[in-house]
C-alpha cells in the first residue's frame, strides 16, 4: 500500500511541523512500513541546528522512524481512531549526518507484539547509506477526548 501525505494524516494525528513522513512507499499493516522524508532547508529545526552547518537532529530522525512504525501499526484493521505513543528507543546508532537536500528513506519492521505494545527494528538511509539504526517500542492506545470541544 502506498500513501500520500493526506492519506498519512488520516492514520496519524501528527500535523505540520511535526508530521515527519512525506510519503509511504510500501506498508504491510501490522508488519512493516517504508516511508520517505524529503529534508528541506526551510524546516524549523534548521534555524538553530546549527547555524552555518544545517544537520537534522537525531531525535527527529528517530521520531520519523517511530511515525513510520506507527503507520504500520495503525493501518491494521481495527486500529482506526487509535494513537501510537513512542514507548522507547534502544541501541540507537547515528552513522551519517542528514542535511537539507537529502531524501531520508525510513523503514520500520514490527518484530513482536504483546497486547497493545509493539517492538520494531528501524533503519533510516540516505542514497542507500545507513544514517540511523534503532530498536523502538510503541504503545497503542485510545485517542484521548478533546477537552477543548466542551
The 8 nearest C-alpha neighbors of each residue, nearest first, counted from 0:
[[1, 26, 25, 2, 27, 24, 23, 28],
 [2, 0, 24, 23, 25, 26, 3, 22],
 [3, 1, 23, 6, 22, 7, 0, 4],
 [2, 4, 22, 6, 5, 7, 23, 21],
 [5, 3, 7, 6, 21, 22, 8, 2],
 [6, 4, 8, 7, 3, 9, 2, 22],
 [5, 7, 9, 8, 3, 4, 2, 10],
 [6, 8, 4, 10, 9, 5, 11, 2],
 [9, 7, 11, 5, 10, 6, 4, 12],
 [8, 10, 6, 7, 11, 5, 12, 4],
 [11, 9, 7, 8, 73, 70, 74, 12],
 [12, 10, 8, 13, 9, 7, 70, 82],
 [11, 13, 8, 14, 10, 82, 9, 18],
 [14, 12, 18, 11, 17, 8, 15, 19],
 [15, 13, 18, 17, 16, 12, 8, 11],
 [16, 14, 17, 18, 13, 19, 8, 42],
 [15, 17, 18, 14, 19, 43, 42, 13],
 [18, 16, 15, 14, 19, 13, 59, 62],
 [17, 19, 14, 13, 15, 16, 20, 21],
 [18, 20, 63, 17, 36, 21, 66, 62],
 [21, 19, 36, 22, 35, 18, 63, 34],
 [22, 20, 36, 4, 35, 19, 37, 3],
 [21, 23, 3, 35, 34, 20, 4, 2],
 [24, 22, 34, 2, 1, 25, 33, 35],
 [25, 23, 1, 34, 33, 22, 2, 26],
 [26, 24, 0, 33, 1, 23, 32, 27],
 [27, 25, 32, 0, 31, 28, 33, 71],
 [26, 28, 30, 31, 29, 32, 71, 25],
 [29, 27, 75, 71, 74, 30, 26, 72],
 [28, 30, 72, 71, 75, 27, 31, 109],
 [29, 31, 109, 27, 28, 108, 71, 32],
 [32, 30, 108, 71, 27, 107, 109, 26],
 [31, 33, 26, 71, 107, 106, 25, 67],
 [34, 32, 106, 25, 105, 24, 23, 26],
 [35, 33, 23, 105, 24, 22, 104, 67],
 [34, 36, 104, 22, 103, 21, 20, 105],
 [37, 35, 103, 20, 21, 102, 38, 19],
 [36, 38, 102, 103, 39, 101, 35, 21],
 [37, 39, 99, 101, 100, 102, 36, 98],
 [40, 38, 99, 41, 100, 42, 37, 101],
 [39, 41, 99, 42, 45, 38, 100, 53],
 [40, 42, 39, 43, 45, 46, 99, 44],
 [43, 41, 40, 44, 45, 39, 46, 38],
 [44, 42, 45, 46, 41, 16, 47, 40],
 [45, 43, 46, 42, 48, 47, 55, 56],
 [44, 46, 48, 47, 43, 53, 42, 49],
 [47, 45, 44, 43, 48, 50, 49, 42],
 [46, 48, 49, 45, 50, 44, 43, 53],
 [49, 47, 45, 53, 44, 50, 54, 46],
 [48, 50, 47, 53, 52, 51, 45, 54],
 [51, 49, 52, 47, 48, 53, 46, 45],
 [50, 52, 49, 53, 48, 47, 45, 46],
 [53, 51, 49, 50, 54, 48, 45, 98],
 [52, 54, 49, 45, 48, 98, 51, 50],
 [55, 53, 98, 97, 48, 56, 52, 96],
 [54, 56, 97, 98, 57, 53, 59, 45],
 [57, 55, 58, 59, 54, 60, 48, 44],
 [58, 56, 60, 59, 61, 55, 93, 131],
 [57, 59, 61, 56, 60, 62, 55, 63],
 [60, 58, 62, 61, 57, 56, 63, 55],
 [59, 61, 63, 57, 62, 58, 64, 56],
 [60, 62, 64, 58, 59, 63, 65, 57],
 [61, 63, 59, 65, 64, 60, 66, 58],
 [64, 62, 60, 66, 19, 65, 61, 59],
 [63, 65, 67, 61, 62, 66, 105, 60],
 [66, 64, 62, 68, 67, 63, 69, 61],
 [67, 65, 69, 63, 68, 64, 62, 70],
 [66, 68, 64, 70, 65, 69, 32, 107],
 [67, 69, 65, 71, 107, 66, 70, 32],
 [70, 68, 66, 72, 71, 67, 83, 73],
 [69, 71, 73, 67, 68, 72, 74, 66],
 [72, 70, 28, 68, 29, 32, 31, 69],
 [71, 73, 29, 69, 70, 74, 75, 28],
 [74, 72, 70, 78, 75, 71, 69, 10],
 [75, 73, 28, 71, 72, 70, 76, 10],
 [76, 74, 28, 73, 29, 72, 78, 77],
 [75, 77, 78, 74, 79, 28, 73, 29],
 [76, 78, 79, 75, 73, 74, 80, 81],
 [77, 79, 73, 81, 76, 75, 80, 74],
 [80, 78, 81, 77, 73, 76, 10, 74],
 [81, 79, 78, 142, 82, 141, 10, 73],
 [80, 82, 141, 142, 79, 78, 140, 139],
 [83, 81, 140, 142, 139, 141, 84, 80],
 [84, 82, 139, 138, 69, 140, 137, 85],
 [83, 85, 138, 137, 86, 139, 82, 140],
 [84, 86, 137, 87, 136, 65, 138, 83],
 [87, 85, 137, 136, 138, 84, 88, 135],
 [88, 86, 136, 135, 85, 89, 137, 134],
 [87, 89, 135, 134, 136, 133, 91, 90],
 [90, 88, 134, 91, 133, 135, 87, 136],
 [89, 91, 133, 134, 92, 88, 132, 135],
 [92, 90, 133, 132, 89, 93, 134, 88],
 [91, 93, 132, 131, 94, 90, 133, 130],
 [94, 92, 131, 130, 95, 91, 132, 57],
 [93, 95, 130, 131, 92, 129, 96, 132],
 [96, 94, 130, 93, 97, 129, 131, 128],
 [95, 97, 98, 54, 130, 94, 55, 93],
 [98, 96, 55, 54, 95, 101, 99, 130],
 [97, 99, 54, 55, 101, 53, 100, 96],
 [100, 98, 39, 38, 40, 101, 53, 97],
 [99, 101, 38, 39, 98, 102, 37, 40],
 [102, 100, 38, 99, 98, 103, 37, 125],
 [103, 101, 37, 36, 125, 38, 104, 100],
 [102, 104, 36, 125, 35, 124, 101, 37],
 [105, 103, 35, 124, 123, 34, 125, 102],
 [106, 104, 123, 34, 33, 35, 64, 122],
 [107, 105, 33, 122, 121, 32, 123, 34],
 [108, 106, 121, 68, 32, 31, 120, 67],
 [107, 109, 31, 119, 120, 110, 30, 121],
 [110, 108, 119, 30, 31, 118, 111, 107],
 [111, 109, 119, 118, 108, 120, 112, 30],
 [112, 110, 118, 109, 117, 113, 119, 116],
 [113, 111, 117, 116, 114, 118, 110, 115],
 [112, 114, 116, 115, 117, 111, 118, 138],
 [113, 115, 116, 112, 117, 139, 138, 111],
 [114, 116, 139, 138, 113, 117, 140, 112],
 [117, 115, 138, 113, 114, 137, 112, 139],
 [118, 116, 112, 137, 136, 111, 113, 138],
 [119, 117, 136, 111, 109, 110, 135, 137],
 [118, 120, 109, 110, 135, 108, 134, 107],
 [121, 119, 134, 108, 107, 133, 135, 109],
 [120, 122, 107, 133, 106, 132, 134, 64],
 [121, 123, 132, 106, 131, 105, 124, 107],
 [124, 122, 105, 131, 130, 104, 129, 106],
 [125, 123, 129, 130, 104, 128, 127, 103],
 [124, 126, 103, 128, 127, 102, 104, 101],
 [127, 125, 128, 124, 102, 101, 103, 104],
 [126, 128, 125, 124, 129, 104, 130, 123],
 [129, 127, 124, 125, 126, 130, 95, 123],
 [130, 128, 124, 131, 123, 94, 127, 125],
 [129, 131, 95, 94, 124, 123, 93, 128],
 [132, 130, 93, 123, 92, 122, 94, 129],
 [131, 133, 122, 92, 91, 121, 123, 93],
 [134, 132, 91, 121, 90, 120, 89, 135],
 [133, 135, 120, 89, 88, 119, 121, 90],
 [136, 134, 88, 119, 87, 118, 120, 133],
 [135, 137, 118, 86, 87, 117, 119, 85],
 [136, 138, 86, 85, 117, 116, 84, 83],
 [137, 139, 116, 84, 83, 115, 86, 140],
 [140, 138, 83, 115, 82, 116, 84, 137],
 [141, 139, 82, 81, 83, 138, 142, 115],
 [140, 142, 81, 82, 143, 139, 80, 83],
 [141, 143, 81, 82, 140, 144, 80, 145],
 [144, 142, 141, 145, 146, 140, 82, 81],
 [143, 145, 146, 142, 148, 147, 141, 149],
 [144, 146, 147, 148, 143, 149, 142, 141],
 [145, 147, 148, 149, 144, 143, 142, 141],
 [146, 148, 145, 149, 144, 143, 142, 12],
 [149, 147, 146, 145, 144, 143, 142, 12],
 [148, 147, 146, 145, 144, 143, 142, 141]]
